[in-house]
Amino acid sequence: MIEQPAGIHEPVPEREDTLKEYHPAMFANHPFSYIGLGIMLVGGAIGSIAFLVMGNPGAALGCFLAFLFGAVSFGWWKLNVHFRVLTVTEKRTLYRQGILSKRTNEVQHDDVRNIQMDQSFFQRLLGVGDLAVSSSGQDDMEIQIKGIESAQEIVDLIRRYQ
């Protein structure tokens, strides 16, 4: 066992509890795209089966391609939303995004200078909003996330632990 020289101590990390994690909304953020992809998935699957039964392989192939495009698009969108996470802890707010490459921004709650929440009429109806957080040491917004659910709840949570 190696002993450390006198006077050198390992810092004891402070415990930090995660209060809540948020992801951007899929349906509430882009309802028409969500419905369109849903129609492609269901319509493509039903159409390809129906046209195969009716003996029209060309139309069945077209419907299958629509289904395939809808499935790939929806899956990629879902994956992107899953890898965009806003985490609020007792001491800081972190925003992580990226599938292959990662990008992380964090703001200590003590340093929060400005919180902006924007909601259009339709965003208010669907319960989502755009959120931006800046600290006292920066001129621009350090954390920006669009279409996040419960935006007002996030603002209140950050202010409570400020």
DSSP file (Angstrom, degrees, kcal/mol; ACC not computed):
  #  RESIDUE AA STRUCTURE BP1 BP2  ACC     N-H-->O    O-->H-N    N-H-->O    O-->H-N    TCO  KAPPA ALPHA  PHI   PSI    X-CA   Y-CA   Z-CA
    1    1 A M              0   0    0      0, 0.0     2,-0.5     0, 0.0     0, 0.0   0.000 360.0 360.0 360.0 132.0    0.0    0.0    0.0
    2    2 A I        -     0   0    0      1,-0.0     2,-0.3     0, 0.0     0, 0.0  -0.750 360.0-144.0 -91.5 130.0    1.4    3.4   -1.0
    3    3 A E        -     0   0    0     -2,-0.5     3,-0.1     1,-0.0    -1,-0.0  -0.723  14.3-125.0 -93.0 143.6    1.1    6.1    1.6
    4    4 A Q        -     0   0    0     -2,-0.3     3,-0.1     1,-0.1    -1,-0.0  -0.586  33.7 -99.5 -82.5 147.8    0.3    9.7    0.6
    5    5 A P    >   -     0   0    0      0, 0.0     3,-1.7     0, 0.0    -1,-0.1  -0.278  52.6 -84.5 -61.8 153.5    2.7   12.4    1.8
    6    6 A A  T 3  S+     0   0    0      1,-0.2     3,-0.1    -3,-0.1    -3,-0.0  -0.296 114.0  27.6 -60.1 140.7    1.6   14.4    4.8
    7    7 A G  T 3  S+     0   0    0      1,-0.2     2,-0.6    -3,-0.1    -1,-0.2   0.266  91.7 109.2  92.9 -11.5   -0.7   17.3    4.0
    8    8 A I    <   +     0   0    0     -3,-1.7     2,-0.4     2,-0.0    -1,-0.2  -0.879  44.2 175.9-101.9 121.6   -2.2   15.8    0.8
    9    9 A H        -     0   0    0     -2,-0.6    -3,-0.0    -3,-0.1     3,-0.0  -0.957  33.0-118.8-126.4 142.4   -5.8   14.7    1.3
   10   10 A E        -     0   0    0     -2,-0.4     2,-0.2     1,-0.1    -2,-0.0  -0.640  38.4-116.7 -73.6 129.8   -8.3   13.3   -1.2
   11   11 A P        -     0   0    0      0, 0.0    -1,-0.1     0, 0.0     0, 0.0  -0.474  22.0-129.1 -68.8 138.7  -11.3   15.6   -1.5
   12   12 A V        -     0   0    0     -2,-0.2     2,-0.1     1,-0.0    -3,-0.0  -0.791  25.7-125.3 -88.4 117.7  -14.5   14.0   -0.3
   13   13 A P        -     0   0    0      0, 0.0     2,-0.2     0, 0.0     3,-0.0  -0.390  22.6-120.0 -66.8 138.2  -17.1   14.6   -3.0
   14   14 A E        -     0   0    0     -2,-0.1     2,-0.3     1,-0.1     0, 0.0  -0.525  30.3-108.8 -75.2 143.5  -20.3   16.2   -1.8
   15   15 A R        -     0   0    0     -2,-0.2     2,-0.4     1,-0.0    -1,-0.1  -0.540  36.2-172.5 -74.1 135.2  -23.4   14.2   -2.3
   16   16 A E        -     0   0    0     -2,-0.3     2,-0.4    74,-0.0    -1,-0.0  -0.959   8.9-152.4-134.4 114.3  -25.7   15.6   -5.0
   17   17 A D        -     0   0    0     -2,-0.4    73,-1.4     1,-0.0     2,-0.5  -0.684  17.0-125.4 -90.4 137.4  -29.1   14.1   -5.5
   18   18 A T  E     -A   89   0A   0     -2,-0.4    71,-0.3    71,-0.2     3,-0.1  -0.689  21.6-171.1 -77.8 126.0  -30.8   14.2   -8.9
   19   19 A L  E     -     0   0A   0     69,-2.5     2,-0.3    -2,-0.5    70,-0.2   0.912  61.6 -23.9 -84.3 -47.5  -34.2   15.8   -8.5
   20   20 A K  E     -A   88   0A   0     68,-1.7    68,-2.7     2,-0.0     2,-0.4  -0.980  49.2-140.8-164.5 151.2  -35.6   15.1  -12.0
   21   21 A E  E     -A   87   0A   0     -2,-0.3     2,-0.3    66,-0.2    66,-0.2  -0.952  20.2-166.5-117.5 140.6  -34.7   14.4  -15.6
   22   22 A Y  E     -A   86   0A   0     64,-2.6    64,-2.8    -2,-0.4   126,-0.0  -0.946   5.8-166.9-128.0 146.4  -36.5   15.9  -18.6
   23   23 A H        -     0   0    0     -2,-0.3   126,-1.0    62,-0.2    62,-0.1  -0.914  37.1 -93.5-123.8 154.5  -36.5   15.1  -22.3
   24   24 A P  B     -D  148   0B   0      0, 0.0   124,-0.3     0, 0.0     2,-0.2  -0.375  47.8-110.1 -62.5 148.6  -38.0   17.1  -25.2
   25   25 A A        -     0   0    0    122,-3.2   103,-0.0     1,-0.2   121,-0.0  -0.529  22.8-162.0 -79.9 147.0  -41.5   16.0  -26.1
   26   26 A M  S  > S+     0   0    0     -2,-0.2     4,-1.8     3,-0.1     8,-0.2   0.909  86.7  29.1 -90.8 -61.2  -42.1   14.2  -29.4
   27   27 A F  T  4 S+     0   0    0      1,-0.2     7,-0.2     2,-0.2     8,-0.1   0.956 124.2  45.9 -66.2 -51.3  -45.9   14.6  -30.0
   28   28 A A  T  4 S+     0   0    0      1,-0.2    -1,-0.2     2,-0.2   100,-0.2   0.776 115.1  48.3 -66.9 -26.1  -46.4   18.0  -28.2
   29   29 A N  T  4 S+     0   0    0      1,-0.2    -1,-0.2   118,-0.2    -2,-0.2   0.865 133.8  10.2 -81.5 -37.9  -43.3   19.5  -29.8
   30   30 A H  S  X S+     0   0    0     -4,-1.8     4,-2.1     1,-0.1    -1,-0.2  -0.588  70.9 165.7-140.1  73.0  -44.1   18.5  -33.4
   31   31 A P  H  > S+     0   0    0      0, 0.0     4,-2.5     0, 0.0     5,-0.2   0.862  76.5  50.7 -64.4 -36.7  -47.7   17.1  -33.5
   32   32 A F  H  > S+     0   0    0      2,-0.2     4,-2.5     1,-0.2     5,-0.2   0.892 111.8  46.9 -71.1 -38.0  -48.1   17.1  -37.3
   33   33 A S  H  > S+     0   0    0      2,-0.2     4,-2.5     1,-0.2     5,-0.2   0.904 112.8  50.8 -65.5 -41.0  -44.8   15.3  -37.9
   34   34 A Y  H  X S+     0   0    0     -4,-2.1     4,-2.0    -8,-0.2    -2,-0.2   0.932 113.4  43.9 -62.5 -47.0  -45.8   12.7  -35.2
   35   35 A I  H  X S+     0   0    0     -4,-2.5     4,-2.5     2,-0.2    -2,-0.2   0.904 112.8  53.0 -66.0 -41.3  -49.2   12.1  -36.8
   36   36 A G  H  X S+     0   0    0     -4,-2.5     4,-2.1     1,-0.2    -2,-0.2   0.910 110.6  46.0 -60.8 -43.6  -47.7   12.0  -40.3
   37   37 A L  H  X S+     0   0    0     -4,-2.5     4,-2.5     2,-0.2    -1,-0.2   0.876 111.0  53.7 -67.5 -36.2  -45.2    9.4  -39.3
   38   38 A G  H  X S+     0   0    0     -4,-2.0     4,-2.7    -5,-0.2     5,-0.3   0.910 108.8  48.9 -62.5 -41.8  -47.9    7.4  -37.5
   39   39 A I  H  X S+     0   0    0     -4,-2.5     4,-2.7     1,-0.2     5,-0.5   0.898 110.7  51.3 -64.2 -40.4  -50.0    7.4  -40.7
   40   40 A M  H  X S+     0   0    0     -4,-2.1     4,-2.0     3,-0.2     5,-0.3   0.917 112.7  46.0 -61.2 -43.2  -47.0    6.3  -42.7
   41   41 A L  H  X S+     0   0    0     -4,-2.5     4,-1.9     2,-0.2    -2,-0.2   0.967 121.5  34.5 -65.3 -53.4  -46.4    3.4  -40.3
   42   42 A V  H  X S+     0   0    0     -4,-2.7     4,-2.7     2,-0.2     5,-0.3   0.941 122.4  45.5 -69.5 -47.7  -50.0    2.2  -40.0
   43   43 A G  H  X S+     0   0    0     -4,-2.7     4,-2.8    -5,-0.3     5,-0.2   0.895 113.4  50.2 -64.0 -40.4  -51.0    3.0  -43.6
   44   44 A G  H  X S+     0   0    0     -4,-2.0     4,-2.2    -5,-0.5    -1,-0.2   0.906 113.2  45.4 -64.6 -41.7  -47.8    1.5  -45.0
   45   45 A A  H  X S+     0   0    0     -4,-1.9     4,-1.8    -5,-0.3    -2,-0.2   0.948 118.2  41.7 -67.3 -48.7  -48.2   -1.8  -43.0
   46   46 A I  H  X S+     0   0    0     -4,-2.7     4,-2.7     1,-0.2     5,-0.2   0.923 116.2  50.2 -65.3 -43.3  -51.9   -2.2  -43.8
   47   47 A G  H  X S+     0   0    0     -4,-2.8     4,-2.8    -5,-0.3     5,-0.3   0.900 109.0  50.2 -62.9 -42.3  -51.4   -1.2  -47.5
   48   48 A S  H  X S+     0   0    0     -4,-2.2     4,-1.6    -5,-0.2    -1,-0.2   0.902 114.4  44.6 -66.2 -39.0  -48.5   -3.5  -48.1
   49   49 A I  H  X S+     0   0    0     -4,-1.8     4,-2.3    -5,-0.2    -2,-0.2   0.932 115.0  48.4 -67.8 -45.0  -50.5   -6.5  -46.7
   50   50 A A  H  X S+     0   0    0     -4,-2.7     4,-2.2     1,-0.2    -2,-0.2   0.919 112.8  46.7 -63.0 -44.5  -53.7   -5.5  -48.5
   51   51 A F  H  X>S+     0   0    0     -4,-2.8     5,-3.2     2,-0.2     4,-0.6   0.831 110.5  53.3 -70.3 -30.0  -52.0   -5.1  -51.9
   52   52 A L  H ><5S+     0   0    0     -4,-1.6     3,-0.7    -5,-0.3    -1,-0.2   0.924 110.5  47.0 -66.2 -43.1  -50.1   -8.4  -51.4
   53   53 A V  H 3<5S+     0   0    0     -4,-2.3    -2,-0.2     1,-0.2    -1,-0.2   0.884 111.6  51.4 -63.8 -38.5  -53.4  -10.2  -50.8
   54   54 A M  H 3<5S-     0   0    0     -4,-2.2    -1,-0.2    -5,-0.2    -2,-0.2   0.572 119.0-112.2 -77.3  -8.7  -55.0   -8.5  -53.8
   55   55 A G  T <<5S+     0   0    0     -3,-0.7    -3,-0.2    -4,-0.6    -2,-0.1   0.778  77.1 127.0  86.4  27.1  -52.1   -9.6  -56.0
   56   56 A N     >< +     0   0    0     -5,-3.2     4,-2.0     1,-0.1     5,-0.1  -0.782  26.3 172.3-117.1  85.5  -50.5   -6.1  -56.7
   57   57 A P  H  > S+     0   0    0      0, 0.0     4,-2.2     0, 0.0     5,-0.1   0.803  74.9  58.4 -68.1 -28.5  -46.8   -6.5  -55.7
   58   58 A G  H  > S+     0   0    0      2,-0.2     4,-2.0     1,-0.2     5,-0.1   0.936 110.5  41.6 -65.3 -46.5  -45.8   -3.1  -57.1
   59   59 A A  H  > S+     0   0    0      2,-0.2     4,-2.4     1,-0.2     5,-0.2   0.868 113.1  54.9 -67.9 -36.2  -48.3   -1.2  -54.8
   60   60 A A  H  X S+     0   0    0     -4,-2.0     4,-2.2     1,-0.2    -2,-0.2   0.900 107.8  49.6 -63.1 -40.2  -47.3   -3.5  -51.9
   61   61 A L  H  X S+     0   0    0     -4,-2.2     4,-2.4     2,-0.2    -2,-0.2   0.909 110.0  50.9 -64.7 -42.5  -43.7   -2.6  -52.4
   62   62 A G  H  X S+     0   0    0     -4,-2.0     4,-1.9     1,-0.2    -2,-0.2   0.915 112.1  46.4 -61.4 -43.5  -44.5    1.1  -52.4
   63   63 A C  H  X S+     0   0    0     -4,-2.4     4,-2.3     2,-0.2    -1,-0.2   0.875 111.4  52.2 -66.2 -37.4  -46.5    0.8  -49.2
   64   64 A F  H  X S+     0   0    0     -4,-2.2     4,-2.8     2,-0.2    -2,-0.2   0.897 108.0  51.2 -66.0 -38.9  -43.7   -1.2  -47.6
   65   65 A L  H  X S+     0   0    0     -4,-2.4     4,-2.7     2,-0.2    -2,-0.2   0.886 109.6  50.4 -64.7 -38.3  -41.2    1.5  -48.5
   66   66 A A  H  X S+     0   0    0     -4,-1.9     4,-2.5     2,-0.2    -2,-0.2   0.920 112.0  48.0 -62.7 -43.3  -43.5    4.1  -46.9
   67   67 A F  H  X S+     0   0    0     -4,-2.3     4,-2.6     2,-0.2    -2,-0.2   0.925 112.4  48.9 -60.9 -45.4  -43.7    2.0  -43.8
   68   68 A L  H  X S+     0   0    0     -4,-2.8     4,-2.5     2,-0.2     5,-0.2   0.913 111.4  48.8 -63.1 -44.1  -39.9    1.5  -43.8
   69   69 A F  H  X S+     0   0    0     -4,-2.7     4,-2.5     1,-0.2     5,-0.2   0.924 113.0  48.2 -61.7 -44.3  -39.3    5.2  -44.2
   70   70 A G  H  X S+     0   0    0     -4,-2.5     4,-2.6     2,-0.2     5,-0.2   0.900 112.2  49.0 -62.2 -41.4  -41.7    6.0  -41.4
   71   71 A A  H  X S+     0   0    0     -4,-2.6     4,-2.4     2,-0.2    -2,-0.2   0.919 113.7  44.9 -66.4 -44.4  -40.2    3.4  -39.1
   72   72 A V  H  X S+     0   0    0     -4,-2.5     4,-2.5     2,-0.2     5,-0.2   0.921 115.8  47.4 -66.4 -43.4  -36.6    4.6  -39.7
   73   73 A S  H  X S+     0   0    0     -4,-2.5     4,-2.4    -5,-0.2    -2,-0.2   0.933 114.3  46.0 -63.8 -46.4  -37.6    8.3  -39.3
   74   74 A F  H  X S+     0   0    0     -4,-2.6     4,-2.7    -5,-0.2    -2,-0.2   0.912 113.6  49.5 -63.8 -42.8  -39.6    7.7  -36.1
   75   75 A G  H  X S+     0   0    0     -4,-2.4     4,-2.3    -5,-0.2    -2,-0.2   0.905 111.8  47.7 -63.0 -42.5  -36.8    5.5  -34.6
   76   76 A W  H  X S+     0   0    0     -4,-2.5     4,-2.4     2,-0.2    -1,-0.2   0.907 113.2  48.7 -65.2 -41.9  -34.1    8.1  -35.4
   77   77 A W  H  X S+     0   0    0     -4,-2.4     4,-2.3     2,-0.2    -2,-0.2   0.929 111.8  48.8 -62.3 -46.6  -36.3   10.9  -33.9
   78   78 A K  H  X S+     0   0    0     -4,-2.7     4,-2.3     1,-0.2    -2,-0.2   0.892 111.2  50.6 -61.1 -41.2  -37.0    8.8  -30.8
   79   79 A L  H  X S+     0   0    0     -4,-2.3     4,-1.6     2,-0.2    -1,-0.2   0.911 110.0  49.8 -63.9 -43.6  -33.3    8.1  -30.4
   80   80 A N  H  < S+     0   0    0     -4,-2.4    18,-0.3     1,-0.2    -2,-0.2   0.903 112.0  47.7 -62.0 -42.0  -32.4   11.8  -30.7
   81   81 A V  H >< S+     0   0    0     -4,-2.3     3,-1.4     1,-0.2    -1,-0.2   0.892 109.1  54.3 -66.2 -39.9  -35.0   12.7  -28.1
   82   82 A H  H 3< S+     0   0    0     -4,-2.3    -1,-0.2     1,-0.3    -2,-0.2   0.847 107.0  51.2 -63.2 -33.9  -33.8   10.0  -25.7
   83   83 A F  T 3< S+     0   0    0     -4,-1.6    15,-1.0    -5,-0.1     2,-0.5   0.091  92.6  82.6 -96.2  23.4  -30.2   11.3  -25.9
   84   84 A R  E <   + B   0  97A   0     -3,-1.4     2,-0.5    13,-0.2    13,-0.2  -0.950  62.6 171.1-121.2 107.3  -31.2   14.9  -25.0
   85   85 A V  E     - B   0  96A   0     11,-2.8    11,-2.6    -2,-0.5     2,-0.6  -0.969  26.5-163.1-128.3 126.9  -31.5   15.1  -21.3
   86   86 A L  E     -AB  22  95A   0    -64,-2.8   -64,-2.6    -2,-0.5     2,-0.5  -0.949  19.3-168.6-104.1 116.6  -32.0   18.1  -19.0
   87   87 A T  E     -AB  21  94A   0      7,-2.9     7,-2.9    -2,-0.6     2,-0.6  -0.921   8.4-162.8-111.7 126.7  -31.1   17.0  -15.4
   88   88 A V  E     +AB  20  93A   0    -68,-2.7   -69,-2.5    -2,-0.5   -68,-1.7  -0.944  15.9 174.7-109.8 120.5  -31.9   19.2  -12.4
   89   89 A T  E     -A   18   0A   0      3,-3.0   -71,-0.2    -2,-0.6    72,-0.1  -0.487  49.2 -92.4-109.3-175.9  -30.0   18.3   -9.3
   90   90 A E  S    S+     0   0    0    -73,-1.4   -72,-0.1    -2,-0.2     3,-0.1   0.759 123.5  25.5 -68.3 -23.5  -29.9   20.0   -5.9
   91   91 A K  S    S+     0   0    0      1,-0.2    18,-3.1   -74,-0.2    19,-0.5   0.647 124.3  12.3-116.9 -21.0  -26.9   22.1   -7.0
   92   92 A R  E     - C   0 108A   0     16,-0.3    -3,-3.0    17,-0.1     2,-0.5  -0.962  56.5-124.1-154.4 167.0  -26.9   22.4  -10.8
   93   93 A T  E     -BC  88 107A   0     14,-2.5    14,-2.3    -2,-0.3     2,-0.4  -0.983  29.3-168.8-117.5 128.2  -28.7   22.0  -14.0
   94   94 A L  E     -BC  87 106A   0     -7,-2.9    -7,-2.9    -2,-0.5     2,-0.5  -0.927  10.5-164.1-120.0 141.9  -27.1   19.9  -16.7
   95   95 A Y  E     -BC  86 105A   0     10,-2.9    10,-2.1    -2,-0.4     2,-0.4  -0.976  12.2-178.5-125.9 117.7  -28.0   19.5  -20.4
   96   96 A R  E     +BC  85 104A   0    -11,-2.6   -11,-2.8    -2,-0.5     2,-0.3  -0.933   6.7 166.5-115.5 137.0  -26.5   16.5  -22.2
   97   97 A Q  E     +BC  84 103A   0      6,-2.2     6,-2.3    -2,-0.4   -13,-0.2  -0.993  22.6  78.7-146.3 153.4  -27.1   15.8  -25.9
   98   98 A G        -     0   0    0    -15,-1.0     4,-0.1    -2,-0.3     5,-0.0  -0.099  42.2-146.0 124.0 141.5  -25.6   13.6  -28.6
   99   99 A I  S    S+     0   0    0      2,-0.1     3,-0.1    -2,-0.1   -15,-0.0   0.868 100.3   8.6 -97.6 -60.0  -25.7   10.0  -29.7
  100  100 A L  S    S+     0   0    0      1,-0.2     2,-0.4     2,-0.0    -2,-0.0   0.886 137.8  34.9 -90.1 -45.8  -22.2    9.4  -31.0
  101  101 A S  S    S-     0   0    0      2,-0.0     2,-0.3     0, 0.0    -1,-0.2  -0.863  82.8-140.8-106.8 147.9  -20.5   12.6  -29.8
  102  102 A K        -     0   0    0     -2,-0.4     2,-0.4    -4,-0.1    -4,-0.2  -0.814  14.9-171.4-111.9 146.7  -21.6   14.1  -26.6
  103  103 A R  E     -C   97   0A   0     -6,-2.3    -6,-2.2    -2,-0.3     2,-0.4  -0.994   9.3-175.0-134.9 129.2  -22.1   17.8  -25.6
  104  104 A T  E     -C   96   0A   0     -2,-0.4     2,-0.4    -8,-0.2    -8,-0.2  -0.988   7.5-179.3-129.5 133.3  -22.7   18.8  -22.0
  105  105 A N  E     -C   95   0A   0    -10,-2.1   -10,-2.9    -2,-0.4     2,-0.4  -0.975   9.2-176.7-123.4 143.4  -23.5   22.2  -20.5
  106  106 A E  E     -C   94   0A   0     -2,-0.4     2,-0.4   -12,-0.2   -12,-0.2  -0.998  12.1-166.9-142.3 146.9  -24.0   22.8  -16.8
  107  107 A V  E     -C   93   0A   0    -14,-2.3   -14,-2.5    -2,-0.4     2,-0.2  -0.996  24.0-128.6-132.4 126.4  -24.9   25.8  -14.7
  108  108 A Q  E >   -C   92   0A   0     -2,-0.4     3,-0.9   -16,-0.2     4,-0.5  -0.510  19.9-129.5 -68.9 139.9  -24.6   25.9  -10.9
  109  109 A H  G >  S+     0   0    0    -18,-3.1     3,-0.9     1,-0.3   -17,-0.1   0.842 108.4  58.1 -62.2 -33.1  -27.9   27.0   -9.3
  110  110 A D  G 3  S+     0   0    0    -19,-0.5    -1,-0.3     1,-0.2   -18,-0.1   0.801 107.7  48.2 -64.8 -27.6  -26.0   29.6   -7.3
  111  111 A D  G <  S+     0   0    0     -3,-0.9    25,-2.1    24,-0.0    -1,-0.2   0.430  77.4 127.5 -94.8  -0.2  -24.7   31.2  -10.5
  112  112 A V  E <   +E  135   0B   0     -3,-0.9    23,-0.3    -4,-0.5     3,-0.1  -0.404  23.0 165.9 -64.7 124.3  -28.0   31.4  -12.4
  113  113 A R  E     +     0   0B   0     21,-2.5     2,-0.4     1,-0.3    22,-0.2   0.743  63.2  16.1-104.4 -36.4  -28.5   34.9  -13.6
  114  114 A N  E     -E  134   0B   0     20,-1.5    20,-2.6     2,-0.0     2,-0.4  -0.998  51.4-171.7-147.5 135.4  -31.3   34.5  -16.1
  115  115 A I  E     -E  133   0B   0     -2,-0.4     2,-0.5    18,-0.2    18,-0.2  -0.994  13.5-167.9-125.7 123.6  -34.0   31.9  -17.0
  116  116 A Q  E     -E  132   0B   0     16,-3.1    16,-2.4    -2,-0.4     2,-0.4  -0.939   6.1-177.1-113.3 132.3  -36.0   32.4  -20.1
  117  117 A M  E     -E  131   0B   0     -2,-0.5     2,-0.4    14,-0.2    14,-0.2  -0.987   4.7-172.9-127.5 122.1  -39.1   30.3  -20.9
  118  118 A D  E     +E  130   0B   0     12,-2.5    12,-3.0    -2,-0.4     2,-0.4  -0.942   5.5 175.6-115.5 134.9  -40.9   30.9  -24.2
  119  119 A Q        -     0   0    0     -2,-0.4    10,-0.1    10,-0.2     2,-0.1  -0.978  16.8-150.3-139.2 124.8  -44.3   29.3  -25.0
  120  120 A S     >  -     0   0    0     -2,-0.4     4,-2.3     1,-0.1     5,-0.2  -0.323  41.0 -96.4 -77.8 173.9  -46.3   29.9  -28.1
  121  121 A F  H  > S+     0   0    0      1,-0.2     4,-1.9     2,-0.2     5,-0.1   0.929 127.3  45.3 -58.5 -46.3  -50.1   29.5  -27.9
  122  122 A F  H  > S+     0   0    0      1,-0.2     4,-2.0     2,-0.2    -1,-0.2   0.861 110.1  54.5 -68.6 -34.7  -50.0   25.9  -29.2
  123  123 A Q  H  >>S+     0   0    0      2,-0.2     5,-2.3     1,-0.2     4,-0.9   0.896 107.8  50.5 -64.3 -38.0  -47.1   25.1  -26.9
  124  124 A R  H  <5S+     0   0    0     -4,-2.3     3,-0.5     1,-0.2    -2,-0.2   0.906 109.5  50.8 -64.6 -40.3  -49.1   26.2  -24.0
  125  125 A L  H  <5S+     0   0    0     -4,-1.9    -1,-0.2     1,-0.2    -2,-0.2   0.879 116.3  40.8 -62.8 -37.3  -52.0   24.1  -25.1
  126  126 A L  H  <5S-     0   0    0     -4,-2.0    -1,-0.2   -98,-0.1    -2,-0.2   0.455 113.0-115.9 -94.7  -1.8  -49.8   21.0  -25.4
  127  127 A G  T  <5S+     0   0    0     -4,-0.9    23,-1.6    -3,-0.5     2,-0.3   0.799  73.8 112.8  77.2  30.2  -47.8   21.7  -22.2
  128  128 A V  E   < + F   0 149B   0     -5,-2.3     2,-0.3    21,-0.2    -1,-0.3  -0.809  35.2 171.7-125.6 170.3  -44.3   22.3  -23.7
  129  129 A G  E     - F   0 148B   0     19,-1.6    19,-2.5    -2,-0.3     2,-0.4  -0.979  35.2 -99.5-165.2 170.7  -42.0   25.3  -23.9
  130  130 A D  E     -E  118   0B   0    -12,-3.0   -12,-2.5    -2,-0.3     2,-0.4  -0.868  38.6-163.6-101.6 136.0  -38.5   26.5  -24.9
  131  131 A L  E     +EF 117 145B   0     14,-2.9    14,-2.7    -2,-0.4     2,-0.3  -0.949  12.7 178.7-127.1 139.9  -36.1   27.0  -22.0
  132  132 A A  E     -EF 116 144B   0    -16,-2.4   -16,-3.1    -2,-0.4     2,-0.4  -0.997   5.2-170.3-140.5 137.3  -32.8   28.8  -21.7
  133  133 A V  E     -EF 115 143B   0     10,-2.4    10,-2.3    -2,-0.3     9,-1.5  -0.989   4.4-177.6-129.9 134.6  -30.6   29.3  -18.7
  134  134 A S  E     -E  114   0B   0    -20,-2.6   -21,-2.5    -2,-0.4   -20,-1.5  -0.929  15.4-138.0-128.8 157.5  -27.6   31.6  -18.3
  135  135 A S  E >   -E  112   0B   0      5,-0.4     3,-1.3    -2,-0.3   -23,-0.2  -0.601  31.1-104.6-107.6 172.0  -25.1   32.1  -15.5
  136  136 A S  T 3  S+     0   0    0    -25,-2.1   -24,-0.1     1,-0.3    -1,-0.1   0.706 116.3  58.1 -69.9 -18.9  -23.6   35.3  -14.1
  137  137 A G  T 3  S+     0   0    0    -26,-0.2     2,-0.3     2,-0.0    -1,-0.3   0.472  99.5  66.3 -90.3  -1.0  -20.3   34.6  -15.8
  138  138 A Q    <   -     0   0    0     -3,-1.3     4,-0.1     1,-0.1    -4,-0.0  -0.884  60.7-151.7-124.9 151.3  -21.6   34.4  -19.4
  139  139 A D  S    S+     0   0    0     -2,-0.3     2,-0.1     2,-0.1    -1,-0.1   0.821  83.4  46.9 -85.2 -34.8  -23.2   36.8  -21.9
  140  140 A D  S    S-     0   0    0      1,-0.1     2,-0.4    -7,-0.0    -5,-0.4  -0.456 101.7 -79.6-103.6 176.9  -25.2   34.2  -23.8
  141  141 A M        -     0   0    0      1,-0.2    -7,-0.3    -2,-0.1     3,-0.1  -0.616  33.8-165.6 -78.1 128.5  -27.5   31.4  -22.7
  142  142 A E  S    S+     0   0    0     -9,-1.5     2,-0.5    -2,-0.4    -8,-0.2   0.839  76.7  40.3 -84.6 -35.0  -25.5   28.4  -21.7
  143  143 A I  E     + F   0 133B   0    -10,-2.3   -10,-2.4     2,-0.0     2,-0.4  -0.971  66.0 169.1-118.5 124.2  -28.4   25.9  -21.7
  144  144 A Q  E     + F   0 132B   0     -2,-0.5     2,-0.4   -12,-0.2   -12,-0.2  -0.992   1.4 168.3-134.3 126.8  -31.0   26.0  -24.5
  145  145 A I  E     - F   0 131B   0    -14,-2.7   -14,-2.9    -2,-0.4     2,-0.3  -0.996  18.4-149.6-141.2 133.6  -33.6   23.3  -25.1
  146  146 A K  E    S+     0   0B   0     -2,-0.4   -16,-0.2   -16,-0.2  -117,-0.1  -0.788  72.4  11.8-104.9 144.2  -36.6   23.5  -27.3
  147  147 A G  E    S+     0   0B   0     -2,-0.3  -122,-3.2     1,-0.2     2,-0.3   0.834  77.2 165.2  67.8  35.8  -39.9   21.7  -26.8
  148  148 A I  E >   -DF  24 129B   0    -19,-2.5   -19,-1.6    -3,-0.3     3,-0.6  -0.673  35.6-121.7 -87.6 138.2  -39.3   20.5  -23.2
  149  149 A E  E 3  S+ F   0 128B   0   -126,-1.0   -21,-0.2    -2,-0.3     5,-0.1  -0.446  90.7  16.2 -73.5 150.7  -42.3   19.2  -21.3
  150  150 A S  T 3> S+     0   0    0    -23,-1.6     4,-1.8    -2,-0.1    -1,-0.2   0.884  72.0 166.5  57.4  45.8  -43.2   20.9  -18.0
  151  151 A A  H <> S+     0   0    0     -3,-0.6     4,-2.1     1,-0.2     5,-0.2   0.893  73.9  50.2 -60.3 -42.3  -41.1   24.0  -18.7
  152  152 A Q  H  > S+     0   0    0      1,-0.2     4,-2.5     2,-0.2    -1,-0.2   0.875 107.4  55.0 -65.7 -35.7  -42.6   26.1  -15.9
  153  153 A E  H  > S+     0   0    0      2,-0.2     4,-2.2     1,-0.2    -1,-0.2   0.888 107.6  50.2 -61.9 -39.1  -42.0   23.2  -13.4
  154  154 A I  H  X S+     0   0    0     -4,-1.8     4,-2.5     2,-0.2     5,-0.2   0.926 109.9  49.7 -65.5 -45.2  -38.3   23.3  -14.4
  155  155 A V  H  X S+     0   0    0     -4,-2.1     4,-2.5     1,-0.2    -2,-0.2   0.934 112.7  47.4 -58.7 -47.1  -38.1   27.0  -13.8
  156  156 A D  H  X S+     0   0    0     -4,-2.5     4,-2.1     1,-0.2    -1,-0.2   0.882 111.2  51.4 -62.7 -38.9  -39.7   26.7  -10.4
  157  157 A L  H  X S+     0   0    0     -4,-2.2     4,-1.3     2,-0.2    -1,-0.2   0.911 111.1  46.8 -66.2 -43.1  -37.4   23.8   -9.5
  158  158 A I  H  < S+     0   0    0     -4,-2.5     3,-0.3     1,-0.2    -2,-0.2   0.932 113.2  49.0 -64.4 -45.0  -34.3   25.7  -10.4
  159  159 A R  H >< S+     0   0    0     -4,-2.5     3,-1.0     1,-0.2    -1,-0.2   0.864 106.6  56.9 -62.9 -35.9  -35.5   28.8   -8.5
  160  160 A R  H 3< S+     0   0    0     -4,-2.1    -1,-0.2     1,-0.2    -2,-0.2   0.857 114.1  38.2 -64.2 -34.9  -36.3   26.7   -5.4
  161  161 A Y  T 3<        0   0    0     -4,-1.3    -1,-0.2    -3,-0.3    -2,-0.2   0.228 360.0 360.0-101.1  13.5  -32.7   25.4   -5.2
  162  162 A Q    <         0   0    0     -3,-1.0    -1,-0.2    -4,-0.2    -2,-0.1   0.476 360.0 360.0 -74.1 360.0  -31.0   28.7   -6.2
